[in-house]
Amino acid sequence: MNEQATITRQEIYDLVWRKPLTHLAMKFGVSDQQLARLCEREEIPRPSSGYWNKIAAGKCVGARPPLPAGKRGADAIVFRSFALSDQPITPKLQVEQLKAELPAIRFSERLIQPHPIVAERIASRKEELRARTEYYDRGSREWEKVAPFDSADRRLLCVLNGICQTLDAHGVALGRNGRGELTARSGVDAIVFQLRYRMRRVKIPTAPDKWSAPLKGPDVMRCDLESTGDLIFEVTSWLPAGFRRKWCEGPTYRLEHFASDIVATVILALPAIAAEREAKEERARLYEMRAKQQREQQAQRRLDKNRFRRLTEYAEAWRTTSLVRRFIAAMRETDLDMDAVIDGMTVAQWLKWADVAADRRDPLLRSLGVIESIADVDRWTYPD
């Protein structure tokens, strides 16, 4: 069922000074140009260009202008939206809704009380400087000494500190995994991420200015990587479908502008990962249960087959002994000399021996033993 939401001039005024127009437009299901024209038509002041970048950088933006009385007043309804209750909520929509509820993330240029992750990195760099640690630079192919943090490093740490402190305030545990990668963890589920600068490949001439120098090869030109100054926040581990995993800043927006989107994505992705893990574990449990049932059924079928095989052996023995007894009886009715000696035994003794041999192999003379023998059969009694 469709539900209609009405928004007044005062509410629009409060919202445009709380979140950027692009975020509000996505929430209302319109374009940011349509929302800007609505503000102009209803005489609603809105932030100027660059306002949100200054907020993200922690700069002073001054007081916002008051809402004019207008022709229809502050309580006039200026916008109506329809929310489809039967429409599935996508991860993108969930992130936008959570972003609207999150307070603005502030980034301080001074790391007075940094997050433990940032403090650990600062302490590690100080220890490397104290120990005069060297590292191998693959670009210059030389060993270089670790240098103090420059302005780019400090900005990266400030952005990382703001994101980590906000996530920590919402119950997300920040740390490192066994490979030293940054992780955001909730219970047993974790998101692996990295904050780095975008790099670009440059060619640096190394050949001397001589005509005899070769025209190509590593002696003339070598490739190196240099920072572009643009930060990238990237999730390197698996995320459920629908969640954004990479944010790159450019000339229009800095990464501080995407901080609330990053935080909301991480907060919502962790429960989604847990749900996927639980569903996967449930599927694995059901698969193992079905496999166990199949193994048990197969084992039972093989056991029944072996027991029936033992039963047929006794049935064959009973039929053979019955046939032998009839044959012995038929032999007695023939004209035989019972006193004739064959191999040290008389014919009568041979017939007596045949009766004893038939009785010894007749399973009906030991019926309980037959049942016990069948019960002793297992799956591996007959290897074939």
ABEGO torsion letter per residue (X at the ends): XBBBBBBBAAAAAAAAAABBAAAAAAAAGBBAAAAAAAAAAAGBBBBBBGAAAAAAAGBBAEBBBBBBAEAAEAABBABBBBBBAABBBBAAAAAAAAAAABBBBBBBABBABBBAAAAAAAAAAAAAAAAGBBBBBAAAGBBBBBBBBBAAAAAAAAAAAAAAAAAAAAGBBBBBBAAGBBBBBBEABBBBBBBBBBBBBBBBBABBBBAABBABEAAABBBBBBBAGBBBBBBABBBBBGBBABBBBBAABBAAAAAAAAAAAAAAAAAAAAAAAAAAAAAAAAAAAAAAAAAAAAAAAAAAAAAAAAAAAAAAAAAAAAAAAAAAAAAAABBBBAABBBGGBBAAAAAAAAAAAAAAABAAABAAAAAAAAAABBAAABAX
